[in-house]
Amino acid sequence: MKVGDLVKWESVKNDIEEEFDTDYGIVIEFMQCHDSSSKEEYMHKALVQFYDETVWITIHHIQIINEQQ
């Protein structure tokens, strides 16, 4: 995964979200941060520009749709 890739994010239906949702966006930046609640020492996140907002998302929660060449 790299800057410029088209990615897909799928939400889940739960107590907060009333319905399932899929959004597509472009990766514009990456960040590595410490995650004390995980077995992994660091968590990798991507800043994704969606149609209506820009959001930091853990890279394990998004799927590459089309890689930037």
Residue frames as a rotation matrix with the C-alpha (Angstrom) as fourth column:
MET 1
0.587 0.810 0.000 0.00
0.810 -0.587 0.000 0.00
0.000 0.000 -1.000 0.00
LYS 2
-0.586 -0.800 -0.130 1.30
0.787 -0.600 0.142 3.45
-0.191 -0.019 0.981 -0.89
VAL 3
-0.337 0.412 -0.847 0.25
-0.019 -0.902 -0.431 7.07
-0.941 -0.129 0.312 -1.32
GLY 4
-0.569 0.218 -0.793 -2.15
-0.799 -0.376 0.469 7.43
-0.196 0.901 0.388 -4.24
ASP 5
-0.965 0.223 -0.135 -3.72
0.180 0.946 0.271 3.97
0.188 0.237 -0.953 -3.95
LEU 6
-0.204 0.968 0.143 -7.50
-0.750 -0.249 0.612 3.68
0.629 0.018 0.778 -4.25
VAL 7
-0.978 -0.161 -0.131 -8.79
-0.030 0.735 -0.678 1.81
0.205 -0.659 -0.723 -1.18
LYS 8
-0.019 0.995 -0.094 -12.08
-0.158 0.090 0.983 0.44
0.987 0.034 0.156 0.11
TRP 9
-0.952 -0.147 0.267 -13.26
-0.278 0.055 -0.959 0.64
0.126 -0.988 -0.094 3.72
GLU 10
-0.188 0.910 -0.369 -16.26
0.068 0.387 0.920 -1.34
0.980 0.148 -0.135 4.95
SER 11
-0.529 0.110 0.842 -18.04
-0.816 -0.336 -0.469 -0.50
0.232 -0.935 0.268 8.17
VAL 12
-0.814 0.308 -0.492 -19.90
0.348 0.937 0.011 -3.05
0.464 -0.162 -0.871 10.23
LYS 13
0.127 0.916 0.381 -23.41
-0.243 -0.344 0.907 -2.92
0.962 -0.208 0.179 11.59
ASN 14
-0.562 -0.316 -0.764 -23.19
0.648 0.406 -0.644 -2.53
0.514 -0.858 -0.023 15.38
ASP 15
0.085 0.632 -0.770 -24.58
0.958 -0.264 -0.111 -0.46
-0.273 -0.729 -0.628 18.25
ILE 16
-0.326 -0.290 -0.900 -23.09
0.155 -0.955 0.251 2.73
-0.933 -0.057 0.357 16.82
GLU 17
-0.862 -0.009 -0.507 -23.66
-0.488 -0.256 0.834 2.16
-0.137 0.967 0.216 13.08
GLU 18
-0.016 0.960 0.280 -27.25
-0.596 0.215 -0.774 1.47
-0.803 -0.179 0.569 12.10
GLU 19
0.935 0.342 0.096 -26.32
-0.124 0.568 -0.814 -0.06
-0.332 0.749 0.573 8.77
PHE 20
0.202 -0.860 0.470 -23.45
0.703 0.461 0.542 -1.53
-0.682 0.221 0.697 6.78
ASP 21
0.886 0.052 -0.462 -21.52
-0.209 -0.843 -0.496 0.99
-0.415 0.536 -0.735 4.67
THR 22
0.255 -0.832 0.493 -18.72
0.896 0.396 0.204 0.90
-0.365 0.390 0.846 2.07
ASP 23
0.848 -0.073 -0.525 -16.58
-0.169 -0.976 -0.137 3.92
-0.502 0.205 -0.840 1.22
TYR 24
0.500 -0.712 0.493 -13.83
0.861 0.346 -0.373 4.41
0.095 0.611 0.786 -1.37
GLY 25
0.934 -0.218 -0.283 -10.95
-0.125 -0.942 0.312 6.83
-0.335 -0.256 -0.907 -0.99
ILE 26
0.604 -0.796 0.051 -7.37
0.124 0.030 -0.992 7.74
0.788 0.605 0.117 -1.87
VAL 27
0.552 -0.528 -0.645 -4.42
0.815 0.175 0.553 7.21
-0.179 -0.831 0.527 0.51
ILE 28
0.784 -0.248 0.570 -2.68
0.072 -0.875 -0.479 10.57
0.617 0.416 -0.668 1.05
GLU 29
-0.008 -0.813 0.583 -0.30
-0.824 -0.325 -0.464 9.86
0.567 -0.484 -0.667 3.96
PHE 30
0.368 0.054 -0.928 0.96
0.316 0.932 0.180 7.16
0.875 -0.359 0.326 6.37
MET 31
0.142 -0.307 0.941 1.70
-0.858 -0.512 -0.037 7.22
0.493 -0.802 -0.336 10.10
GLN 32
-0.064 -0.203 -0.977 3.18
0.358 0.909 -0.212 4.76
0.932 -0.363 0.014 12.57
CYS 33
0.011 0.118 0.993 2.08
-0.757 -0.648 0.086 5.21
0.653 -0.753 0.082 16.17
HIS 34
-0.929 -0.371 -0.010 2.51
-0.245 0.633 -0.734 3.36
0.279 -0.679 -0.679 19.46
ASP 35
0.112 0.987 -0.117 -0.45
-0.574 0.160 0.803 1.20
0.811 -0.022 0.584 20.47
SER 36
-0.694 -0.439 0.571 -0.32
-0.703 0.240 -0.669 0.18
0.157 -0.866 -0.475 24.13
SER 37
0.095 0.831 0.548 -3.57
-0.804 0.388 -0.450 -1.83
-0.586 -0.398 0.705 23.85
SER 38
0.827 0.185 -0.531 -2.21
-0.523 0.599 -0.606 -4.19
0.206 0.779 0.593 21.19
LYS 39
0.742 -0.602 0.295 0.30
0.374 0.736 0.564 -7.02
-0.557 -0.308 0.771 21.13
GLU 40
0.325 -0.613 0.721 2.05
0.841 -0.162 -0.517 -5.16
0.433 0.774 0.462 18.33
GLU 41
-0.323 -0.542 -0.775 4.39
0.826 -0.562 0.048 -2.40
-0.462 -0.625 0.630 19.41
TYR 42
-0.809 0.012 -0.588 3.29
-0.216 -0.936 0.279 -0.06
-0.547 0.353 0.759 16.61
MET 43
0.160 0.896 0.415 0.09
0.572 0.259 -0.779 0.50
-0.805 0.362 -0.471 14.70
HIS 44
-0.888 -0.442 0.128 0.24
0.333 -0.428 0.840 1.59
-0.316 0.789 0.527 11.05
LYS 45
0.145 0.962 -0.230 -2.41
0.476 -0.271 -0.837 4.01
-0.867 0.012 -0.497 9.84
ALA 46
-0.661 -0.229 0.715 -3.26
0.747 -0.298 0.595 5.59
0.076 0.927 0.368 6.51
LEU 47
-0.454 0.528 -0.718 -4.80
-0.091 -0.829 -0.552 9.01
-0.886 -0.185 0.425 6.03
VAL 48
-0.636 0.330 0.698 -7.57
0.753 0.464 0.466 8.42
-0.170 0.822 -0.543 3.50
GLN 49
-0.794 0.409 -0.451 -9.42
-0.440 -0.897 -0.040 11.13
-0.420 0.167 0.892 1.59
PHE 50
-0.473 0.758 0.449 -13.03
0.773 0.602 -0.201 10.04
-0.423 0.252 -0.870 1.10
TYR 51
-0.186 0.495 0.849 -15.68
0.778 -0.454 0.435 12.02
0.600 0.741 -0.301 -0.77
ASP 52
0.568 0.624 0.537 -16.81
0.164 -0.725 0.669 13.97
0.806 -0.292 -0.514 2.27
GLU 53
0.889 -0.278 0.364 -14.01
-0.442 -0.313 0.841 13.64
-0.120 -0.908 -0.401 4.84
THR 54
0.100 -0.920 -0.380 -10.38
-0.433 0.304 -0.849 12.73
0.896 0.249 -0.368 5.56
VAL 55
0.830 0.315 0.460 -9.83
-0.553 0.364 0.749 10.00
0.068 -0.877 0.476 8.16
TRP 56
-0.412 -0.909 0.066 -6.92
-0.896 0.390 -0.214 8.13
0.169 -0.147 -0.975 9.78
ILE 57
0.761 0.649 -0.012 -7.63
-0.645 0.757 0.104 4.38
0.077 -0.072 0.994 9.44
THR 58
0.036 -0.702 0.712 -5.60
-0.494 0.607 0.623 1.37
-0.869 -0.374 -0.325 10.60
ILE 59
-0.393 -0.254 -0.884 -4.23
-0.917 0.043 0.396 -0.22
-0.063 0.966 -0.250 7.43
HIS 60
-0.979 0.070 0.190 -5.62
0.058 0.996 -0.073 -3.63
-0.194 -0.060 -0.979 8.43
HIS 61
-0.245 0.967 -0.067 -9.13
0.328 0.017 -0.945 -2.18
-0.912 -0.254 -0.321 8.02
ILE 62
0.393 0.355 -0.848 -8.80
-0.640 -0.557 -0.529 -1.07
-0.660 0.751 0.008 4.38
GLN 63
0.260 -0.209 0.943 -8.38
0.525 0.850 0.044 -2.98
-0.810 0.484 0.331 1.14
ILE 64
-0.597 -0.514 -0.616 -6.44
-0.284 -0.583 0.762 -1.87
-0.750 0.629 0.202 -1.95
ILE 65
0.537 0.804 0.256 -8.72
0.117 0.230 -0.966 -1.58
-0.836 0.548 0.029 -4.98
ASN 66
0.847 -0.302 0.437 -6.29
0.439 -0.066 -0.896 -0.03
0.300 0.951 0.076 -7.48
GLU 67
0.294 -0.826 -0.480 -2.58
0.733 -0.127 0.669 0.58
-0.614 -0.548 0.568 -6.92
GLN 68
0.850 -0.148 -0.506 -1.01
-0.334 -0.893 -0.300 3.84
-0.408 0.424 -0.809 -8.03
GLN 69
0.779 -0.570 0.262 1.70
0.609 0.590 -0.530 3.09
0.148 0.572 0.807 -10.63
